[in-house]
Amino acid sequence: MDKSNEHTNPEAEIVSMRIFPTSRQILFKAFSDPHHLAQWWGPHGFSNTFHEFNFEVGGEWRYTMHGPEKGNYENHCAFTQIIVPQLIVWKRFSKPLFQVMFIFESISSTQTKLIFKMIFDTVEECNKLKPYVVDKNEENFDRLLLQIPHIY
């Protein structure tokens, strides 16, 4: 793991976890294949248009997230670490600024624990988003759960 992720402040992190009823390889594919990712990424009611998805270290991911009622939200990220099928880390260049770390832990051949960390530079930045993000991350997990049967 790169040194920038080793010594983060837990107070500047939002951590969500869930156990999914699938293998680590299938769950990893839900994140690494843009066809699947576009189907579930984001909270309930959101959709995505991917403009660029270069899944390699240093590769960029640019997309527009379309809100259910109004608004389009431009996103620009770059992948900083990828260990297949264990870890994906990216850094956001669009605001709000933070890093995202997904850790895939195999529990069994049919169960995988997903740890989703949002790592902010400051506690203040984290605290601004925490009241909204925790529930939205759960909605994102709910959408992922529905997508798992469609991953091949």
Phi and psi in degrees as a GROMACS rama.xvg file:
@    title "Ramachandran Plot"
@    xaxis  label "Phi"
@    yaxis  label "Psi"
@TYPE xy
-73.6556  151.055  ASP-2
-60.6558  -27.5436  LYS-3
-65.6054  -18.8386  SER-4
-100.633  -8.64988  ASN-5
-75.8173  -34.9393  GLU-6
-121.561  56.9277  HIS-7
-86.5899  160.857  THR-8
-89.7827  116.516  ASN-9
-56.0724  -26.405  PRO-10
-73.5267  -13.5478  GLU-11
-105.871  22.6821  ALA-12
-125.098  147.681  GLU-13
-115.777  121.461  ILE-14
-119.311  126.539  VAL-15
-121.953  143.807  SER-16
-138.402  148.92  MET-17
-158.229  149.321  ARG-18
-98.4507  127.035  ILE-19
-108.279  144.222  PHE-20
-84.1729  63.2555  PRO-21
-160.219  168.704  THR-22
-72.6355  160.073  SER-23
-62.1067  -37.4385  ARG-24
-64.1474  -42.8221  GLN-25
-67.1087  -43.7259  ILE-26
-63.3959  -41.8973  LEU-27
-60.7052  -39.929  PHE-28
-63.3461  -32.619  LYS-29
-60.6171  -26.233  ALA-30
-95.5914  -30.4909  PHE-31
-94.971  -14.7023  SER-32
-102.49  113.647  ASP-33
-61.0516  -28.2848  PRO-34
-61.1016  -45.7234  HIS-35
-74.2641  -44.2416  HIS-36
-58.2682  -41.516  LEU-37
-63.2263  -23.285  ALA-38
-76.1916  -25.7053  GLN-39
-128.206  -12.075  TRP-40
-66.9379  127.753  TRP-41
110.62  165.873  GLY-42
-66.8294  170.948  PRO-43
-50.3636  132.443  HIS-44
89.0306  -10.4551  GLY-45
-87.0085  152.962  PHE-46
-132.16  169.181  SER-47
-133.335  147.41  ASN-48
-120.766  116.821  THR-49
-90.081  128.025  PHE-50
-99.4042  -31.9087  HIS-51
-154.648  135.495  GLU-52
-147.912  94.7142  PHE-53
-109.918  91.0666  ASN-54
-80.9763  80.4678  PHE-55
-158.404  158.826  GLU-56
-58.9628  126.863  VAL-57
90.3168  -12.7991  GLY-58
-72.4621  151.499  GLY-59
-104.84  150.995  GLU-60
-127.226  115.51  TRP-61
-121.217  129.96  ARG-62
-154.066  160.396  TYR-63
-112.2  125.878  THR-64
-97.744  124.738  MET-65
-100.51  121.258  HIS-66
-72.1063  154.556  GLY-67
-69.033  -29.0739  PRO-68
-105.64  -44.565  GLU-69
-165.432  163.955  LYS-70
94.43  139.398  GLY-71
-121.346  133.623  ASN-72
-119.7  110.604  TYR-73
-77.412  136.402  GLU-74
-130.809  139.137  ASN-75
-138.497  122.06  HIS-76
-136.188  162.932  CYS-77
-135.667  137.912  ALA-78
-75.4205  127.818  PHE-79
-109.077  -23.1819  THR-80
-148.964  137.496  GLN-81
-142.8  121.847  ILE-82
-127.604  106.367  ILE-83
-76.1483  130.481  VAL-84
-102.784  42.4312  PRO-85
-105.923  -34.3421  GLN-86
-150.511  138.324  LEU-87
-134.902  129.037  ILE-88
-130.201  135.072  VAL-89
-137.807  158.809  TRP-90
-116.392  134.37  LYS-91
-88.0536  137.92  ARG-92
-106.482  -11.2716  PHE-93
-97.3989  152.59  SER-94
-79.6811  146.708  LYS-95
-73.9348  147.296  PRO-96
-86.2619  130.109  LEU-97
-169.608  169.749  PHE-98
-103.157  153.329  GLN-99
-121.785  134.304  VAL-100
-128.271  124.471  MET-101
-111.94  123.904  PHE-102
-114.274  127.318  ILE-103
-109.28  112.653  PHE-104
-112.766  121.039  GLU-105
-76.32  123.519  SER-106
-94.6108  -42.2936  ILE-107
-156.346  -175.684  SER-108
-68.2987  -15.1527  SER-109
-123.225  13.2137  THR-110
-144.384  134.573  GLN-111
-134.867  132.236  THR-112
-90.4699  127.694  LYS-113
-108.626  126.796  LEU-114
-112.578  122.445  ILE-115
-115.432  110.894  PHE-116
-111.147  131.68  LYS-117
-108.601  119.783  MET-118
-113.842  116.248  ILE-119
-101.387  157.777  PHE-120
-70.5849  -32.0952  ASP-121
-134.034  156.567  THR-122
-63.1622  -37.6784  VAL-123
-62.1011  -44.9774  GLU-124
-61.9082  -42.1669  GLU-125
-62.1857  -46.5019  CYS-126
-65.196  -26.3349  ASN-127
-65.637  -37.3717  LYS-128
-94.8562  -23.293  LEU-129
-53.0231  -41.4919  LYS-130
-60.5213  -23.7942  PRO-131
-101.461  -39.4342  TYR-132
-70.8499  -36.5705  VAL-133
-57.4327  -50.1424  VAL-134
-66.6803  -37.7549  ASP-135
-66.9952  -35.3421  LYS-136
-63.9134  -38.0183  ASN-137
-65.2658  -39.1134  GLU-138
-62.5827  -39.5281  GLU-139
-61.8942  -44.069  ASN-140
-61.5524  -39.8502  PHE-141
-60.4709  -42.6483  ASP-142
-67.0308  -38.7257  ARG-143
-61.6959  -43.5381  LEU-144
-56.6507  -40.5742  LEU-145
-69.6326  -26.2655  LEU-146
-82.1383  -24.0669  GLN-147
-52.0496  -44.3793  ILE-148
-62.2251  -16.5658  PRO-149
-94.5382  -0.828289  HIS-150
-90.7538  129.274  ILE-151
